[in-house]
Amino acid sequence: MLTIHASKQDTITLDNREFFFLAGILGSDRLLGVEDPFQGYLAQEIADEWDEVKRSLLEKGYLIEEDDGAMLAMPPKVFSRVAIASLAERSCWLRYKRQEESFEGYLHATNEKVVQVQKSDTGNLYELDELGDVEAACGQLVEKMDLKDYAPGETPALLLSKKKFGEIYSRVSALTVDELGDELAAATSDAEGAIALARCLKFRTGEGELHFSTWTGSRWETQSAAFVVNDTMNWLVRMSLSGDQDWLTASPASKQQFQEMLLLWLKQSAESDGR
């Protein structure tokens, strides 16, 4: 039997084997961003690994033995974070870079809590942290991504081929602002919007990608977006995911609009949240 106990731990650090086993204890087999470290193992090999992993978790204080080892207890912060990271039905993979700072990791959300899971640069270690509720987490994110308080005004969205945009984006450093604007204008038939996007791409101070995934009960459904930021404005980029489609939209967006988008995608309705 598994129970939970009070703990003073803050960041929870797990290797991939520990993470996989704790998620399995809680009944999850759909950890995002964590490959099964026991794929291809025989049952006895997995049992041997469990003995080793259990010792490691006990040493860290992430599991506690009770009743002379007959019962395993899990501290509440460990229980809560692993449960949300492995069982939440809404998740977001986020990668961003601003100046010299960068981040890549997952956000797993219920309406009450958001748990951030970030893989270490060295080894198969994962850090699990709580970011508060969805509103608090989204507020933190737009600040960390250095989004600007820009009012989009009347600038319309630009529509073009995803393939063409990728080709232009790969040559941003080699093109002047005017050349970049001309290529975007030819691809979108919007000279004014094209030059605004060209300036943002050429003099960007930050950029990133977001993949929002919702668990349907049998599989993950994903929507993707990207963003580019310069000293004055933000552009939100959405694109086709299906292999037989080739479209992309780019539109100016304020910090508030980004935050509202994050809230819309991460916050579950009462019905979908089972209430």
C-alpha positions in Angstrom: 0.0 0.0 0.0 1.2 3.6 -0.7 0.6 6.5 1.6 1.9 10.1 1.6 3.8 12.0 4.3 4.9 15.6 4.9 8.1 16.7 3.3 10.3 19.8 3.3 11.7 19.1 -0.2 11.5 21.8 -2.8 12.8 20.7 -6.3 12.2 17.0 -6.8 15.1 15.4 -8.9 14.6 12.0 -10.4 16.5 10.0 -12.9 14.6 8.4 -15.7 14.3 5.0 -14.0 13.0 6.6 -10.7 10.6 8.8 -12.7 9.3 5.8 -14.7 8.8 3.6 -11.7 7.0 6.3 -9.6 4.7 7.1 -12.5 4.0 3.3 -12.8 3.2 3.1 -9.1 0.6 5.8 -9.7 -0.8 3.9 -12.7 0.6 6.0 -15.5 2.1 4.6 -18.7 2.1 7.9 -20.8 5.0 10.0 -19.5 5.6 12.8 -22.0 9.3 13.5 -22.8 10.6 10.5 -20.8 11.6 7.4 -22.8 10.9 4.0 -21.2 14.3 3.0 -19.8 13.2 -0.6 -19.6 12.0 -1.2 -23.1 13.0 -4.7 -24.2 13.7 -5.8 -20.6 12.6 -9.2 -19.4 10.2 -9.4 -16.3 13.0 -10.6 -14.0 15.4 -7.8 -15.2 12.7 -5.2 -14.4 12.2 -6.7 -11.0 15.9 -6.5 -10.3 16.0 -2.9 -11.5 13.1 -2.1 -9.1 15.0 -3.3 -6.1 17.9 -0.9 -7.1 15.6 2.0 -7.9 13.7 1.5 -4.7 16.9 1.7 -2.6 17.8 5.0 -4.4 14.4 6.5 -3.8 14.5 5.5 -0.1 18.0 7.1 0.2 16.7 10.3 -1.3 13.6 10.3 1.0 11.3 10.1 -2.0 9.9 6.8 -0.6 9.6 5.8 3.1 9.2 2.3 4.4 6.7 1.7 7.1 5.5 -1.4 9.1 8.9 -3.0 8.7 8.9 -2.5 5.0 5.4 -3.8 4.3 4.2 -0.3 3.3 5.8 2.4 1.1 5.0 6.0 1.9 5.5 8.9 -0.5 6.1 12.5 0.7 3.2 14.7 -0.6 5.3 17.0 -2.8 6.8 13.9 -4.5 3.3 12.4 -4.8 1.7 15.6 -6.1 4.4 16.4 -8.7 4.8 12.9 -10.1 1.0 12.4 -10.2 0.5 15.7 -12.2 3.5 15.1 -14.4 2.3 11.6 -15.3 -1.5 11.8 -15.1 -2.5 15.4 -16.1 -4.6 15.6 -19.3 -3.1 18.9 -20.5 0.6 19.4 -21.1 2.8 21.9 -22.9 6.3 21.4 -24.3 8.0 24.7 -24.3 11.3 25.9 -25.7 12.4 29.5 -25.7 15.5 31.6 -25.9 16.0 35.2 -24.8 19.4 36.9 -25.0 21.7 34.4 -23.3 19.0 32.5 -21.4 17.2 29.4 -22.7 14.7 26.9 -21.4 13.3 23.6 -22.6 10.8 21.5 -20.7 7.3 20.4 -20.1 4.4 22.0 -18.2 1.8 19.6 -16.9 -1.4 21.2 -15.8 -4.5 20.7 -13.7 -6.6 23.7 -12.7 -5.1 23.6 -9.3 -1.4 23.2 -10.1 1.1 23.4 -12.8 4.2 21.2 -12.6 7.3 22.0 -14.6 9.6 19.1 -15.7 13.0 20.1 -17.0 15.6 17.6 -18.1 19.2 18.2 -16.9 21.8 19.0 -19.5 23.9 16.1 -18.2 22.5 12.6 -17.8 19.0 11.4 -17.5 17.9 13.6 -14.6 14.6 15.4 -14.4 13.7 18.4 -12.1 10.1 18.7 -11.0 8.9 22.1 -9.7 5.5 23.5 -8.9 4.6 26.9 -10.6 1.3 27.5 -8.7 -2.1 27.4 -10.4 -2.6 27.9 -14.1 -3.1 31.7 -13.8 0.1 32.1 -11.8 2.1 29.8 -14.1 1.0 31.6 -17.2 1.9 35.0 -15.6 5.4 33.7 -14.8 5.9 32.3 -18.3 5.1 35.5 -20.2 7.6 37.4 -18.0 10.3 34.8 -18.4 9.8 34.9 -22.2 10.3 38.7 -22.1 7.1 39.4 -24.1 6.5 43.1 -24.7 3.5 45.2 -23.7 2.7 45.8 -27.4 -0.8 46.7 -28.7 -1.1 45.1 -32.2 -3.4 47.8 -33.6 -4.8 47.1 -37.0 -1.9 45.0 -38.4 -3.5 41.9 -40.0 -2.3 38.3 -39.8 0.0 37.2 -42.6 -0.7 33.9 -44.4 1.9 32.0 -46.3 3.4 28.6 -47.0 5.0 26.9 -43.9 7.7 25.5 -46.2 8.4 28.9 -47.7 8.6 30.6 -44.3 11.0 27.9 -43.1 13.3 28.5 -46.1 13.2 32.3 -45.5 13.8 31.9 -41.8 16.9 29.8 -42.4 18.4 32.8 -44.2 17.5 35.6 -41.9 21.1 36.3 -40.8 22.3 36.5 -44.4 19.5 38.9 -45.6 19.2 42.7 -45.0 15.9 43.9 -43.4 14.8 45.2 -46.9 15.6 41.9 -48.6 13.8 40.0 -45.9 10.8 42.3 -46.2 10.7 41.9 -49.9 10.8 38.1 -49.7 8.0 38.1 -47.1 6.0 40.6 -49.1 6.2 38.4 -52.2 5.1 35.3 -50.1 2.2 37.1 -48.4 1.1 40.0 -50.7 1.2 42.3 -47.7 4.2 44.8 -47.9 3.4 46.6 -44.6 3.0 43.5 -42.5 5.9 41.9 -44.2 8.4 44.7 -43.2 7.1 44.7 -39.6 7.7 40.9 -39.4 11.0 41.3 -41.1 12.2 43.8 -38.5 11.1 41.5 -35.7 12.9 38.5 -37.2 16.1 40.4 -38.0 16.4 42.1 -34.7 14.8 39.4 -32.5 15.7 39.4 -28.8 13.7 36.2 -28.1 12.0 33.2 -29.8 10.4 30.0 -28.9 8.0 27.1 -29.7 5.1 25.6 -27.8 3.4 22.3 -28.4 0.1 22.0 -26.5 -1.1 18.4 -25.9 -4.5 17.2 -24.7 -5.1 13.6 -23.6 -8.3 12.2 -25.3 -8.4 9.0 -23.3 -6.4 7.0 -25.8 -3.9 9.4 -27.4 -2.5 12.9 -27.3 -3.9 15.6 -29.6 -1.4 18.4 -30.2 -1.5 22.0 -31.4 1.7 24.0 -32.1 2.7 27.6 -32.1 5.9 29.6 -32.1 6.8 33.2 -31.3 9.4 35.9 -32.1 10.1 38.9 -30.0 12.1 42.1 -30.6 12.6 45.3 -28.5 9.1 46.5 -29.2 6.7 43.8 -30.4 5.8 40.1 -30.4 4.7 37.9 -33.3 2.7 34.7 -32.8 3.2 32.0 -35.5 0.8 29.0 -36.0 1.3 26.4 -38.6 -0.1 23.2 -40.0 0.8 19.9 -38.4 -0.6 17.5 -41.0 1.9 16.3 -43.6 -0.6 17.0 -46.4 -1.0 20.7 -45.4 1.3 23.6 -45.9 0.1 26.8 -44.2 1.4 29.2 -41.6 -0.1 32.3 -40.1 2.0 35.1 -38.4 0.2 37.8 -36.4 1.3 40.5 -34.0 0.2 39.7 -30.4 0.4 41.5 -27.1 1.7 40.0 -23.9 -1.9 39.9 -22.6 -3.0 38.0 -25.7 -0.2 35.4 -25.2 -1.2 35.0 -21.6 -4.8 34.5 -22.6 -3.8 31.9 -25.2 -1.8 30.0 -22.6 -4.7 30.1 -20.2 -7.1 28.9 -22.8 -4.9 25.9 -23.7 -3.8 24.9 -20.2 -6.9 25.6 -18.2 -9.4 22.7 -18.3 -13.1 23.3 -18.3 -15.1 22.0 -15.3 -16.6 19.3 -17.6 -13.3 18.0 -18.9 -11.7 18.2 -15.5 -14.3 15.8 -14.2 -16.3 18.3 -12.1 
